[in-house]
């Protein structure tokens, strides 16, 4: 079982979020027991932005045994199509292309997505299995 991880869950763990940290940590542990964890370049970049330097970010990601999984060309094109649909339905710029890259990456290159933003991903990525640690 391959689980793609959204930045929100990783930041819960790395920042020791008092509200979501424990549940996110447990969800990551559970997903690792069932298979592997992957993150695309968007997730890597967003996590790196909260660390003082890239080396520390990489070490933190490695502690979770998160594997880097780049977005394939077909996945990137699909993300663009999903974003077009979102905007055509009147979607505001609240969700940007990076959100759609994360969703398309999970849909096309993983079996499920671990995120706290379940409503958005369920609405725009039909067929994507979404795990929300905050609802467990």
DSSP file (Angstrom, degrees, kcal/mol; ACC not computed):
  #  RESIDUE AA STRUCTURE BP1 BP2  ACC     N-H-->O    O-->H-N    N-H-->O    O-->H-N    TCO  KAPPA ALPHA  PHI   PSI    X-CA   Y-CA   Z-CA
    1    1 A X              0   0    0      0, 0.0    35,-1.8     0, 0.0     2,-0.5   0.000 360.0 360.0 360.0 123.2    0.0    0.0    0.0
    2    2 A X  E     -a   36   0A   0     33,-0.2   109,-2.5   104,-0.1   110,-1.0  -0.895 360.0-166.4-103.9 124.4    1.5    3.3   -1.1
    3    3 A X  E     -ab  37 112A   0     33,-2.9    35,-2.5    -2,-0.5     2,-0.3  -0.948   9.2-151.0-114.0 120.1    0.3    6.4    0.8
    4    4 A X  E     -ab  38 113A   0    108,-2.7   110,-2.9    -2,-0.5     2,-0.5  -0.692  18.8-143.9 -81.8 141.7    1.0    9.9   -0.5
    5    5 A X  E     - b   0 114A   0     33,-2.3    35,-0.3    -2,-0.3     2,-0.2  -0.921   2.2-140.1-115.3 132.8    1.3   12.4    2.4
    6    6 A X    >>  -     0   0    0    108,-2.8     4,-1.3    -2,-0.5     3,-0.8  -0.554  26.2-114.2 -84.8 153.6    0.1   16.0    2.2
    7    7 A X  H 3> S+     0   0    0      1,-0.2     4,-2.8    -2,-0.2     5,-0.3   0.842 109.6  67.1 -56.3 -38.2    2.1   18.8    3.8
    8    8 A X  H 3> S+     0   0    0      1,-0.2     4,-1.6     2,-0.2    -1,-0.2   0.878 101.9  46.7 -54.4 -41.8   -0.5   19.5    6.5
    9    9 A X  H <> S+     0   0    0     -3,-0.8     4,-1.5   105,-0.3    -1,-0.2   0.901 112.6  49.1 -69.4 -41.5    0.1   16.1    8.2
   10   10 A X  H  X S+     0   0    0     -4,-1.3     4,-3.0     1,-0.2     5,-0.2   0.903 109.9  51.0 -65.6 -40.9    3.9   16.5    8.1
   11   11 A X  H  X S+     0   0    0     -4,-2.8     4,-2.2     1,-0.2     6,-0.3   0.846 103.7  59.6 -67.1 -32.3    3.8   20.0    9.5
   12   12 A X  H  <>S+     0   0    0     -4,-1.6     5,-2.4    -5,-0.3     4,-0.2   0.925 113.3  38.7 -55.6 -44.1    1.6   18.7   12.3
   13   13 A X  H ><5S+     0   0    0     -4,-1.5     3,-1.0     3,-0.2    -2,-0.2   0.940 117.4  46.7 -74.3 -49.6    4.3   16.3   13.3
   14   14 A X  H 3<5S+     0   0    0     -4,-3.0    -2,-0.2     1,-0.3    -3,-0.2   0.793 118.2  42.1 -68.2 -27.7    7.4   18.5   12.7
   15   15 A X  T 3<5S-     0   0    0     -4,-2.2    -1,-0.3    -5,-0.2    -2,-0.2   0.422 105.8-125.6 -96.4   1.3    5.8   21.5   14.5
   16   16 A X  T < 5 -     0   0    0     -3,-1.0    -3,-0.2    -4,-0.2    -4,-0.1   0.922  32.1-154.5  52.6  47.1    4.4   19.3   17.4
   17   17 A X     >< -     0   0    0     -5,-2.4     4,-2.2    -6,-0.3     5,-0.4  -0.304   8.1-145.7 -53.8 123.5    1.0   20.8   16.7
   18   18 A X  T  4 S+     0   0    0      1,-0.2    -1,-0.2     2,-0.2     4,-0.1   0.780  94.6  41.6 -67.5 -25.6   -0.9   20.5   20.0
   19   19 A X  T  4 S+     0   0    0      2,-0.1    -1,-0.2     1,-0.1     4,-0.2   0.885 134.9  10.7 -87.6 -42.4   -4.3   19.9   18.2
   20   20 A X  T  > S+     0   0    0      2,-0.1     4,-2.6    -8,-0.1     5,-0.3   0.539  98.6  94.8-116.7 -10.4   -3.3   17.5   15.4
   21   21 A X  H  X S+     0   0    0     -4,-2.2     4,-2.4     1,-0.2     5,-0.2   0.895  87.6  44.8 -55.6 -50.3    0.3   16.4   16.1
   22   22 A X  H  > S+     0   0    0     -5,-0.4     4,-2.5     1,-0.2    -1,-0.2   0.928 115.9  45.8 -63.7 -46.0   -0.4   13.1   18.0
   23   23 A X  H  > S+     0   0    0      1,-0.2     4,-2.4     2,-0.2    -1,-0.2   0.891 113.3  49.8 -65.9 -38.5   -3.1   11.9   15.5
   24   24 A X  H  X S+     0   0    0     -4,-2.6     4,-2.3     2,-0.2    -1,-0.2   0.912 110.8  50.1 -65.9 -40.9   -1.0   12.8   12.5
   25   25 A X  H  X S+     0   0    0     -4,-2.4     4,-2.3    -5,-0.3    -2,-0.2   0.921 112.0  47.8 -61.7 -44.3    2.0   10.9   14.0
   26   26 A X  H  X S+     0   0    0     -4,-2.5     4,-2.6     2,-0.2    -2,-0.2   0.898 110.8  51.4 -63.4 -41.0   -0.2    7.9   14.7
   27   27 A X  H  X S+     0   0    0     -4,-2.4     4,-2.5     2,-0.2    -2,-0.2   0.903 109.7  49.4 -64.6 -41.1   -1.6    8.0   11.2
   28   28 A X  H  X S+     0   0    0     -4,-2.3     4,-2.3     2,-0.2    -1,-0.2   0.935 111.5  49.4 -62.2 -45.8    1.9    8.1    9.7
   29   29 A X  H  X S+     0   0    0     -4,-2.3     4,-1.8     1,-0.2    -2,-0.2   0.920 111.6  48.9 -58.6 -45.3    2.9    5.1   11.8
   30   30 A X  H  X S+     0   0    0     -4,-2.6     4,-1.0     1,-0.2    -1,-0.2   0.911 110.8  49.6 -62.5 -44.1   -0.2    3.2   10.8
   31   31 A X  H  X S+     0   0    0     -4,-2.5     4,-0.7     1,-0.2     3,-0.4   0.879 108.8  53.1 -64.0 -37.7    0.4    3.9    7.1
   32   32 A X  H >< S+     0   0    0     -4,-2.3     3,-0.6     1,-0.2    -1,-0.2   0.858 104.6  55.1 -65.9 -34.7    4.0    2.8    7.4
   33   33 A X  H 3< S+     0   0    0     -4,-1.8    -1,-0.2     1,-0.2    -2,-0.2   0.777 112.0  45.2 -66.8 -24.9    2.9   -0.5    8.9
   34   34 A X  H 3< S-     0   0    0     -4,-1.0     2,-0.3    -3,-0.4    -1,-0.2   0.506 131.3 -63.0 -96.6  -6.5    0.8   -1.0    5.8
   35   35 A X  S << S-     0   0    0     -4,-0.7     2,-0.3    -3,-0.6   -33,-0.2  -0.918  77.9 -26.3 163.5-136.1    3.3    0.0    3.2
   36   36 A X  E     -a    2   0A   0    -35,-1.8   -33,-2.9    -2,-0.3     2,-0.4  -0.792  40.3-135.2-119.3 159.2    5.3    3.0    2.1
   37   37 A X  E     -ac   3  66A   0     28,-0.5    30,-2.6    -2,-0.3     2,-0.3  -0.926  24.6-178.2-111.4 135.4    5.0    6.8    2.4
   38   38 A X  E     -ac   4  67A   0    -35,-2.5   -33,-2.3    -2,-0.4     2,-0.3  -0.933   9.5-171.0-130.6 156.8    5.7    9.1   -0.6
   39   39 A X  E     - c   0  68A   0     28,-2.2    30,-2.7    -2,-0.3   -33,-0.1  -0.993  17.0-134.3-144.3 142.9    5.7   12.8   -1.2
   40   40 A X     >  -     0   0    0     -2,-0.3     4,-2.2   -35,-0.3     3,-0.3  -0.283  40.5 -88.7 -88.8 179.2    6.0   14.8   -4.4
   41   41 A X  H  > S+     0   0    0      1,-0.2     4,-2.6     2,-0.2     5,-0.2   0.786 125.0  59.7 -61.2 -29.4    8.2   17.8   -5.0
   42   42 A X  H  > S+     0   0    0      2,-0.2     4,-2.6     1,-0.2    -1,-0.2   0.944 107.9  44.8 -62.8 -47.2    5.4   20.2   -3.8
   43   43 A X  H  > S+     0   0    0     -3,-0.3     4,-2.5     2,-0.2     5,-0.3   0.920 112.8  51.5 -62.9 -44.6    5.4   18.5   -0.4
   44   44 A X  H  X S+     0   0    0     -4,-2.2     4,-2.6     1,-0.2    -1,-0.2   0.932 112.6  45.7 -58.1 -47.0    9.2   18.5   -0.2
   45   45 A X  H  X S+     0   0    0     -4,-2.6     4,-1.6     2,-0.2    -2,-0.2   0.907 112.5  49.5 -65.6 -43.1    9.3   22.3   -1.0
   46   46 A X  H  < S+     0   0    0     -4,-2.6     4,-0.4     1,-0.2    -1,-0.2   0.889 114.2  45.3 -66.1 -38.1    6.5   23.2    1.4
   47   47 A X  H >< S+     0   0    0     -4,-2.5     3,-1.7    -5,-0.2     4,-0.4   0.924 109.7  55.1 -68.7 -43.8    8.2   21.3    4.2
   48   48 A X  H >< S+     0   0    0     -4,-2.6     3,-1.3     1,-0.3    -1,-0.2   0.822  97.2  66.7 -58.5 -31.0   11.6   22.7    3.4
   49   49 A X  T 3< S+     0   0    0     -4,-1.6    -1,-0.3     1,-0.3    -2,-0.2   0.699  98.8  50.7 -66.1 -19.3   10.2   26.2    3.7
   50   50 A X  T <  S+     0   0    0     -3,-1.7     2,-0.3    -4,-0.4    -1,-0.3   0.451  97.8  79.8 -99.7  -0.4    9.6   25.8    7.5
   51   51 A X  S <  S-     0   0    0     -3,-1.3     3,-0.1    -4,-0.4     6,-0.0  -0.758  85.1-120.7-104.0 153.5   13.1   24.5    8.3
   52   52 A X  S    S+     0   0    0     -2,-0.3     2,-0.3     1,-0.1    -1,-0.1   0.818  93.8   3.5 -62.3 -30.6   16.2   26.8    8.7
   53   53 A X  S  > S-     0   0    0      1,-0.1     4,-1.7    -3,-0.0     3,-0.4  -0.986  75.2-108.3-152.9 160.9   18.0   25.0    5.9
   54   54 A X  H  > S+     0   0    0     -2,-0.3     4,-2.6     1,-0.2     5,-0.2   0.804 113.1  60.4 -62.2 -31.5   17.4   22.2    3.4
   55   55 A X  H  > S+     0   0    0      1,-0.2     4,-2.3     2,-0.2    -1,-0.2   0.923 105.9  47.2 -64.0 -43.2   19.7   19.7    5.1
   56   56 A X  H  > S+     0   0    0     -3,-0.4     4,-2.3     2,-0.2    -1,-0.2   0.893 111.6  51.3 -64.6 -39.4   17.5   19.8    8.2
   57   57 A X  H  X S+     0   0    0     -4,-1.7     4,-2.4     2,-0.2    -2,-0.2   0.937 110.2  48.8 -62.3 -46.1   14.4   19.4    6.2
   58   58 A X  H  X S+     0   0    0     -4,-2.6     4,-2.3     1,-0.2    -2,-0.2   0.908 111.2  49.8 -61.3 -43.1   15.8   16.4    4.4
   59   59 A X  H  X S+     0   0    0     -4,-2.3     4,-1.7     2,-0.2    -1,-0.2   0.907 110.1  50.9 -62.6 -41.9   16.8   14.8    7.7
   60   60 A X  H  X S+     0   0    0     -4,-2.3     4,-0.7     1,-0.2    -2,-0.2   0.924 111.1  47.6 -62.3 -44.5   13.4   15.4    9.1
   61   61 A X  H ><>S+     0   0    0     -4,-2.4     5,-1.9     1,-0.2     3,-0.7   0.877 109.4  54.3 -64.2 -37.4   11.7   13.8    6.1
   62   62 A X  H ><5S+     0   0    0     -4,-2.3     3,-1.7     1,-0.2    -1,-0.2   0.825  96.9  64.6 -66.7 -31.1   14.1   10.8    6.3
   63   63 A X  H 3<5S+     0   0    0     -4,-1.7    -1,-0.2     1,-0.3    -2,-0.2   0.799 105.4  45.8 -62.6 -25.6   13.2   10.2    9.9
   64   64 A X  T <<5S-     0   0    0     -3,-0.7    -1,-0.3    -4,-0.7    -2,-0.2   0.389 112.2-123.6 -93.0   2.7    9.7    9.4    8.7
   65   65 A X  T < 5 +     0   0    0     -3,-1.7   -28,-0.5     1,-0.2     2,-0.4   0.806  50.1 169.0  53.3  33.9   11.1    7.2    5.9
   66   66 A X  E   < -c   37   0A   0     -5,-1.9     2,-0.4   -30,-0.1    -1,-0.2  -0.615  25.2-142.2 -74.3 129.4    9.2    9.4    3.5
   67   67 A X  E     -c   38   0A   0    -30,-2.6   -28,-2.2    -2,-0.4     2,-0.4  -0.775  12.7-120.2 -97.6 137.5   10.3    8.6   -0.1
   68   68 A X  E     -c   39   0A   0     -2,-0.4     2,-0.4   -30,-0.2   -28,-0.2  -0.627  32.7-179.9 -74.7 127.4   10.6   11.3   -2.7
   69   69 A X        -     0   0    0    -30,-2.7   -28,-0.2    -2,-0.4     3,-0.1  -0.858  17.4-144.8-133.3  96.3    8.3   10.6   -5.6
   70   70 A X        -     0   0    0     -2,-0.4     2,-0.3   -30,-0.2   -30,-0.1  -0.240  26.4-102.2 -64.4 148.9    8.4   13.1   -8.4
   71   71 A X        -     0   0    0      1,-0.1    -1,-0.1     4,-0.1     2,-0.1  -0.528  37.1-130.9 -69.1 129.5    5.3   14.0  -10.4
   72   72 A X     >  -     0   0    0     -2,-0.3     4,-2.4     1,-0.1     5,-0.2  -0.420  22.5-108.8 -77.6 159.2    5.2   12.3  -13.7
   73   73 A X  H  > S+     0   0    0      1,-0.2     4,-2.3     2,-0.2     5,-0.2   0.914 120.1  50.6 -54.8 -47.1    4.4   14.3  -16.9
   74   74 A X  H  > S+     0   0    0      1,-0.2     4,-2.0     2,-0.2    -1,-0.2   0.870 110.0  51.0 -61.3 -37.0    0.9   12.7  -17.2
   75   75 A X  H  > S+     0   0    0      2,-0.2     4,-2.3     1,-0.2    -1,-0.2   0.905 108.7  50.8 -67.4 -42.1    0.2   13.4  -13.6
   76   76 A X  H  X S+     0   0    0     -4,-2.4     4,-1.9     1,-0.2    -2,-0.2   0.904 110.4  49.3 -62.6 -41.8    1.1   17.1  -14.0
   77   77 A X  H  X S+     0   0    0     -4,-2.3     4,-1.8     1,-0.2    -1,-0.2   0.890 110.4  50.8 -64.8 -38.8   -1.1   17.4  -17.1
   78   78 A X  H  X S+     0   0    0     -4,-2.0     4,-2.5     2,-0.2    -2,-0.2   0.889 106.4  55.1 -65.1 -39.7   -4.0   15.8  -15.1
   79   79 A X  H  X S+     0   0    0     -4,-2.3     4,-2.2     1,-0.2    -1,-0.2   0.906 106.9  51.0 -60.1 -41.6   -3.5   18.3  -12.3
   80   80 A X  H  X S+     0   0    0     -4,-1.9     4,-2.1     2,-0.2    -1,-0.2   0.889 109.5  50.2 -62.1 -39.6   -3.8   21.1  -14.8
   81   81 A X  H  X S+     0   0    0     -4,-1.8     4,-2.1     2,-0.2    -2,-0.2   0.913 110.1  49.7 -65.4 -42.9   -7.1   19.6  -16.1
   82   82 A X  H  X S+     0   0    0     -4,-2.5     4,-2.2     1,-0.2    -2,-0.2   0.889 110.0  51.3 -62.9 -38.8   -8.4   19.3  -12.5
   83   83 A X  H  X S+     0   0    0     -4,-2.2     4,-2.6     2,-0.2    -1,-0.2   0.892 107.1  53.5 -66.6 -38.9   -7.5   22.9  -11.8
   84   84 A X  H  X S+     0   0    0     -4,-2.1     4,-2.6     2,-0.2    -1,-0.2   0.924 109.8  48.1 -59.2 -44.5   -9.3   24.0  -14.9
   85   85 A X  H  X S+     0   0    0     -4,-2.1     4,-1.8     2,-0.2     6,-0.2   0.908 110.0  52.5 -62.3 -42.2  -12.5   22.2  -13.8
   86   86 A X  H  <>S+     0   0    0     -4,-2.2     5,-2.7     1,-0.2    -2,-0.2   0.931 112.9  43.4 -58.4 -48.4  -12.2   23.8  -10.3
   87   87 A X  H ><5S+     0   0    0     -4,-2.6     3,-1.6     1,-0.2    -2,-0.2   0.882 110.5  55.5 -67.6 -38.1  -12.0   27.3  -11.8
   88   88 A X  H 3<5S+     0   0    0     -4,-2.6    -1,-0.2     1,-0.3    -2,-0.2   0.811 104.0  55.5 -64.2 -29.9  -14.8   26.6  -14.3
   89   89 A X  T 3<5S-     0   0    0     -4,-1.8    -1,-0.3    -5,-0.2    -2,-0.2   0.367 131.0 -95.5 -83.2   5.3  -17.0   25.6  -11.4
   90   90 A X  T < 5 +     0   0    0     -3,-1.6    -3,-0.2     1,-0.2    -2,-0.2   0.594  65.5 167.6  92.9  11.6  -16.3   29.0   -9.8
   91   91 A X      < -     0   0    0     -5,-2.7    -1,-0.2    -6,-0.2     2,-0.0  -0.371  28.4-134.8 -62.1 132.9  -13.5   27.8   -7.5
   92   92 A X    >   -     0   0    0      1,-0.1     3,-1.0    -2,-0.1    -1,-0.1  -0.250  31.3 -94.2 -80.2 174.4  -11.6   30.8   -6.0
   93   93 A X  T 3  S+     0   0    0      1,-0.3    -1,-0.1    -2,-0.0     3,-0.1   0.139  97.4 107.7 -79.3  23.8   -7.8   31.0   -5.9
   94   94 A X  T 3  S+     0   0    0      1,-0.2     2,-0.5     2,-0.0    -1,-0.3   0.881  81.8  44.3 -64.7 -39.1   -8.0   29.5   -2.4
   95   95 A X  S <  S-     0   0    0     -3,-1.0    -1,-0.2   -12,-0.1     2,-0.2  -0.942  82.5-168.2-110.1 127.3   -6.6   26.3   -3.9
   96   96 A X    >>  -     0   0    0     -2,-0.5     4,-1.2    -3,-0.1     3,-1.2  -0.496  41.7 -82.5-108.5 176.7   -3.7   26.7   -6.3
   97   97 A X  H 3> S+     0   0    0      1,-0.3     4,-2.3     2,-0.2     3,-0.3   0.843 122.6  63.0 -49.8 -41.5   -2.0   24.4   -8.7
   98   98 A X  H 3> S+     0   0    0      1,-0.2     4,-2.2     2,-0.2    -1,-0.3   0.888 101.3  52.1 -55.7 -37.9    0.3   22.9   -6.0
   99   99 A X  H <> S+     0   0    0     -3,-1.2     4,-2.1     1,-0.2    -1,-0.2   0.891 110.9  47.8 -61.9 -38.4   -2.8   21.5   -4.2
  100  100 A X  H  X S+     0   0    0     -4,-1.2     4,-2.6    -3,-0.3     5,-0.2   0.821 108.3  54.2 -74.3 -30.9   -3.9   19.9   -7.5
  101  101 A X  H  X S+     0   0    0     -4,-2.3     4,-2.4     2,-0.2    -2,-0.2   0.918 109.5  48.2 -65.6 -42.7   -0.4   18.5   -8.1
  102  102 A X  H  X S+     0   0    0     -4,-2.2     4,-2.1    -5,-0.2    -2,-0.2   0.930 115.0  45.4 -62.4 -45.5   -0.6   16.8   -4.6
  103  103 A X  H  X S+     0   0    0     -4,-2.1     4,-2.4     2,-0.2    -2,-0.2   0.925 114.7  45.8 -65.3 -45.8   -4.0   15.4   -5.3
  104  104 A X  H  X S+     0   0    0     -4,-2.6     4,-2.8     2,-0.2     5,-0.3   0.881 110.9  54.6 -65.9 -37.4   -3.2   14.2   -8.8
  105  105 A X  H  X S+     0   0    0     -4,-2.4     4,-2.7    -5,-0.2     5,-0.2   0.930 111.2  44.8 -60.1 -46.2    0.0   12.7   -7.6
  106  106 A X  H  X S+     0   0    0     -4,-2.1     4,-1.1     1,-0.2    -2,-0.2   0.911 115.6  47.6 -64.7 -42.3   -1.9   10.7   -4.9
  107  107 A X  H  < S+     0   0    0     -4,-2.4    -2,-0.2     1,-0.2    -1,-0.2   0.904 125.0  28.0 -66.1 -42.4   -4.6    9.6   -7.4
  108  108 A X  H  < S+     0   0    0     -4,-2.8    -2,-0.2    -5,-0.2    -3,-0.2   0.741 131.5  30.9 -94.6 -26.0   -2.2    8.5  -10.2
  109  109 A X  H  < S+     0   0    0     -4,-2.7     2,-0.3    -5,-0.3    -3,-0.2   0.335 117.6  37.9-121.5   6.1    1.0    7.5   -8.3
  110  110 A X  S  < S-     0   0    0     -4,-1.1  -107,-0.2    -5,-0.2     3,-0.1  -0.852  72.6-119.9-143.6 178.7   -0.3    6.2   -4.9
  111  111 A X  S    S-     0   0    0   -109,-2.5    18,-0.4     1,-0.3     2,-0.3   0.651  89.4  -8.3 -96.4 -20.0   -3.1    4.2   -3.5
  112  112 A X  E     -b    3   0A   0   -110,-1.0  -108,-2.7    16,-0.1     2,-0.4  -0.974  63.1-116.9-166.7 170.7   -4.4    6.9   -1.1
  113  113 A X  E     -bd   4 130A   0     16,-2.7    18,-3.2    -2,-0.3     2,-0.7  -0.986  11.6-150.9-126.6 130.7   -3.7   10.3    0.4
  114  114 A X  E     +bd   5 131A   0   -110,-2.9  -108,-2.8    -2,-0.4     2,-0.3  -0.899  44.6 132.9 -98.5 112.6   -3.1   11.2    4.0
  115  115 A X        -     0   0    0     16,-2.6     3,-0.2    -2,-0.7    19,-0.2  -0.986  59.4-138.5-155.7 156.4   -4.3   14.8    4.5
  116  116 A X  S    S+     0   0    0     -2,-0.3     2,-0.6    16,-0.2     3,-0.3   0.452  96.1  77.1 -94.9  -2.4   -6.4   16.9    6.8
  117  117 A X     >  +     0   0    0      1,-0.2     4,-1.7     2,-0.1     3,-0.2  -0.353  56.6 145.9 -99.0  51.7   -7.9   18.7    3.8
  118  118 A X  H  >  +     0   0    0     -2,-0.6     4,-2.6     1,-0.2     5,-0.3   0.838  60.1  58.7 -64.7 -37.1  -10.3   15.9    3.0
  119  119 A X  H  > S+     0   0    0     -3,-0.3     4,-2.1     1,-0.2    -1,-0.2   0.933 107.6  45.8 -59.5 -48.5  -13.2   17.9    1.7
  120  120 A X  H  > S+     0   0    0     -3,-0.2     4,-1.9     1,-0.2     5,-0.2   0.943 115.9  45.0 -60.0 -50.1  -11.3   19.5   -1.0
  121  121 A X  H  X S+     0   0    0     -4,-1.7     4,-1.6     1,-0.2     7,-0.2   0.859 113.5  49.6 -68.1 -34.6   -9.6   16.3   -2.2
  122  122 A X  H  < S+     0   0    0     -4,-2.6    -1,-0.2    -5,-0.2    -2,-0.2   0.875 111.8  49.9 -69.7 -35.7  -12.8   14.3   -2.1
  123  123 A X  H  < S+     0   0    0     -4,-2.1     3,-0.2    -5,-0.3    -2,-0.2   0.872 122.9  28.2 -69.5 -37.1  -14.7   17.0   -4.1
  124  124 A X  H  < S+     0   0    0     -4,-1.9     2,-0.3     1,-0.2    -2,-0.2   0.531 116.2  55.3-108.3  -7.0  -12.1   17.3   -6.9
  125  125 A X  S >< S-     0   0    0     -4,-1.6     3,-2.3    -5,-0.2    -1,-0.2  -0.619  72.4-162.5-129.0  74.1  -10.4   13.9   -7.1
  126  126 A X  T 3  S+     0   0    0     -2,-0.3     3,-0.1     1,-0.3    -3,-0.1  -0.297  77.9  23.1 -56.9 132.0  -13.2   11.3   -7.5
  127  127 A X  T 3  S+     0   0    0      1,-0.3     2,-0.4    -5,-0.1    -1,-0.3   0.263  88.5 130.2  93.7 -11.8  -11.9    7.9   -6.7
  128  128 A X    <   -     0   0    0     -3,-2.3     2,-0.6    -7,-0.2    -1,-0.3  -0.636  57.0-134.8 -77.9 127.1   -9.1    9.1   -4.5
  129  129 A X        -     0   0    0    -18,-0.4   -16,-2.7    -2,-0.4     2,-0.5  -0.735  25.8-162.8 -80.9 121.2   -9.0    7.3   -1.1
  130  130 A X  E     -d  113   0A   0     -2,-0.6     2,-0.5   -18,-0.2   -16,-0.2  -0.928  10.1-164.5-114.4 126.5   -8.5   10.0    1.5
  131  131 A X  E     -d  114   0A   0    -18,-3.2   -16,-2.6    -2,-0.5     2,-0.6  -0.935   4.2-165.7-107.3 129.0   -7.4    9.4    5.0
  132  132 A X    >   -     0   0    0     -2,-0.5     3,-1.4   -18,-0.2     4,-0.3  -0.940   9.4-164.5-117.0 110.2   -7.9   12.2    7.6
  133  133 A X  G >  S+     0   0    0     -2,-0.6     3,-0.9     1,-0.3    -1,-0.1   0.781  88.1  62.3 -64.6 -24.9   -5.9   11.7   10.8
  134  134 A X  G 3  S+     0   0    0      1,-0.2    -1,-0.3   -19,-0.2   -18,-0.1   0.647 102.7  50.3 -76.2 -12.8   -8.1   14.4   12.5
  135  135 A X  G <         0   0    0     -3,-1.4    -1,-0.2     1,-0.2    -2,-0.2   0.383 360.0 360.0-104.1   4.4  -11.2   12.4   12.1
  136  136 A X    <         0   0    0     -3,-0.9    -1,-0.2    -4,-0.3    -2,-0.1   0.472 360.0 360.0 -91.9 360.0   -9.9    9.1   13.5
